[in-house]
Amino acid sequence: MGIIIKQSIRGTIYSYAGVILGTINVLFLMPNLLLAEEIGLINLLVALSNIFAEFSALGFNQVTTRLFSYFRNKQNKNNGYLFILLSVTCAGLILSVIVFFFTKSSLINSSGGKSTLFSNYVFLLIPLIGGTLFYNVFDNLLKVLYSSTVGTFYKEVIFRILVFINLAMVYLNLYEFHMFLFIYVITLLLPTVFLFIDIARKGELSFRRSPGFINSELRKQMIKVAFFGMLSSVASMAITNIDKYLVTAYLDLKSTGIYSIAFFMGSLILKPSTALSKISSVILADSWKKNDLKTIFTIYREGCAHMYLIGLYILLGIWINIGNIFHLLPSEYANGEMVVLIIGLAFLVEMISGASGMIMATSRDFPLLTYFRVSSGIVLITAGYFLIPEYGINGAAFSVLCSHLTLSISKIIFMYIKFKVHPFDRNMLFISLIAIISYGLLTFLPELRNVFVDIVVRSSLFTLLFLFLTLKFNVSQSVRDIFNSIINKFKNL
């Protein structure tokens, strides 16, 4: 657990440094400098490129996660794995671009037909697909090389700093949206370049082949993992991105812009689990290879409780300030308030299931995870078909919640049936009580006249109360250890 905790903490620090920058960019600058329709376009392009990029990988990110340990050999340049990885990736990119040209008209008609914006900039999907694809491939490779946080640093910190500068140029009237979008795409590609340089600096950049290393059994495994991995990853990426496409198709780009801003707020609670899952997947893959079930179940049990605790704290911390946050946004974004709560609950449900998805993805039962994800994607699309036309962006958020409930419940049931373990214990009950008490008491706090002062006071009191109750109920040894470590450092000053 030492590697997991160390890199998870570092990754979380990078993620939340990015959250601060992202909050400034997405919540305060973009809505006031760009039209809602323009924000919708950016998010639609990114969402579609994510789905296409996942298809382009042809399941080899999952091959890297599950089977790289069989290739690992630094002296022998990992037995030519990078050559295989890049060959498949380039083939996938070519295939994806061909698919894009065949489906471009359909995409424009279904998602951009109500606006010329999408049709004018749809060609930007090609560099976005390529950049996103190679970022995922390089980030995943560095992850299995036990360097899981550099990609987070480039994507969450460096990229957001560059976006801030880009927005500042718009604020200073140095250029308008057209130039902003092109520079935005370029800055989105830069983390990929930085990761490539990092791989080279680590001495892992080798295009040497190792003929004969892959025997028939390993080849069969790679094909099986790649096939189910592609289905699973595309379904997973669709679950987290297709809602924006559906909002545009059933409503318009302006609604997508408003929905995306609210979605960003609700998704903030997922940041700690993102950092945790990156390094956990590597440890889990190695643990399965050694049949170390003790480590696997420890990651599952402890991870579920910790993620639930952190998720509830962040979600309620946002919700107690929701009025203040939307007071700082243009009035047209007021419709997104409930979206924040619903999306937050959707991701909280996912966090309760902990590392169950990663455990399945790195085990022999990984095909079952594919079926779970595909089923959840079908639930999202079906629910969106009925709910979005009737309830607008709130309907889209409910569709996401239904999808995450389906997936998380399926994973939890699987873990219980297969291994007789589940995440629910007395600590989960105490964590729920801590959240109810903390939030309940804060509702009696009167609103202060100054919005910023109110946010600081409300958030500080909530944090102190939540921390006090967490320590009092002793629901997390890790939180207590970190707290004691900080106190001891102050004592030694």
Residue, then its C-alpha position, 0 to 999 in steps of 0.5 A: m500500500g506504500i506505493i499506492i498511498k504515496q503516488s495517490i497523495r501526489g496525484t491528488i495534490y496535482s489533481y486539486a492544483g488542477v481543480i483550483l486552476g480549472t475552477i477559475n477557468v471553467l466557473f469564473l472565466m469561461p462563462n463570462l468570456l465565452l458564449a454558452e454555445e461556444i463552451g458547449l462546442i468545446n465540450l462536445l469536441v472533447a467528448l467525441s474525441n475521447i470516445f474516438a480515441e478510446f476506440s483507436a487504442l484497440g484495447f491495448n491500454q488494457v493489454t498494457t495494464r494487465l499483461f505488461s508485467y510479462f514483458r517487463n525487463k529493463q535490460n531487454k527494453n521490455n522485450g519490444y513492447l513499445f514497438i508493438l504498442l505504437s504499431v497497434t496504436c498507429a493502426g487504430l488511429i488510421l482506422s479511427v480517422i477513416v471511421f470519422f470521415f464516414t460518420k462526419s455528416s451524421l455527426i453534424n446532422s445529429s449533434g450540430g445541425k442546429s448550429t453552424l459552430f460544430s460544422n465549422y470546427v468538426f475537422l478539429l476532431i482529427p488532431l484531438i483524437g490523435g492527441t488524446l489517443f497518444y496521451n492515454v497510451f503514454d500515460n498508461l505506459l508510464k503508469v505501469l512503469y510506476s510513474s503514474t503522476v506525471g501525466t496528471f501533472y501535465k494534464e491537470v496543472i500545465f494544461r490548465i495554466l495554458v488555458f488560463i493564459n489563453l483566456a486572459m488573451v481573450y479578456l484583453n481582446l487580443y483575439e476572439f473565439h476562433m483563435f482561442l479554440f485553435i490555441y486551446v487544441i494546441t495546448l491540449l496536445l502539449p501534455t502528449v508531447f511532454l509524456f513522450i519526452d519523459i518516456a525518452r528521458k527514462g530510457e524507455l524509448s526503444f523501437r527494438r523488436s523481440p521476435g519470438f518472445i510472444n508465444s502462442e499462449l501470450r498472443k491469445q491472451m493479448i488478443k482476448v484482453a484487447f478485444f474485451g478491453m476495447l469494448s469495455s473502454v469504449a463503453s466506459m468512455a461513452i458513459t462519461n462523455i456521450d451525455k454531452y452529445l445527447v444534450t446537443a442532439y436533443l437540445d442545443l449547444k447552448s444547453t450543452g455549455i450550461y450542462s458542461i459547467a454544472f457537470f464539471m462541478g459535480s465531477l470534482i468529487l471524483k478526483p481522488s479516486t482517479a489518482l488512486s486508480k492509476i497506481s492501484s491498477v498496477i499493484l492489482a495486476d502484479s498481485w493477481k500474477k502472484n495470487d496475492l488476494k490479501t493485498i487485493f482485498t485490502i485495497y478494495r475494503e480500505g479504498c471504498a471507505h476512504m473514497y466514500l469519506i472524501g467523496l461525501y466531504i467534497l460533494l457536501g462542501i460544494w452543495i453548502n456553497i451552491g447558491n454562492i457559486f451560481h451567484l457568481l455565474p451569469s444568470e443563464y447558468a442557474n438551470g444547472e444547479m440540480v445537475v451539480l447535485i445529481i452528477g455528484l451523487a452519480f460519482l459518489v455511487e461510483m466511489i462507493s464501489g471503490a477499486s472493484g472495477m480495477i480488480m475485475a479489469t486486472s482479473r480473469d473475470f475482466p470480460l464480465l466488466t465489459y458486459f457491465r459497462v456496455s449494459s450501463g452505456i445502454v441504460l444511459i442512452t435509453a434513459g437519455y432518450f426518454l428523459i432529456p426531451e422531457y426534463g432537459i439537462n436535469g434529465a441528462a444528469f439523471s441518465v448519468l446517475c442511472s448508468h452509474l447506479t447500474l454499473s456500481i451495483s453490478k460490481i459490488i454484487f460481483m465482488y460479494i458473490k465471487f469473493k464474499v467481500h463488500p464495502f459496507d461496514r460500521n465505518m460506512l454508517f459512521i461516515s454517513l452520520i458524520a456527513i448528515i450532522s456536519y451538513g445539518l448544523l451548517t444549514f443553521l448558519p445565516e448567509l453573510r452579505n459578501v459572497f466570498v466571505d460567506i464561502v470562506v466561513r461556510s467552508s472552513l466551519f464545515t471542514l473543521l466540523f467534518l474533520f472533528l467528527t471523522l477523528k472522533f468516530n475514528v473512521s479512517q486510520s489514514v486521516r488520523d495518521i496524516f492529522n497526527s503527522i501535521i500536528n507533530k511537525f508543528k510541535n517540532l517547529 
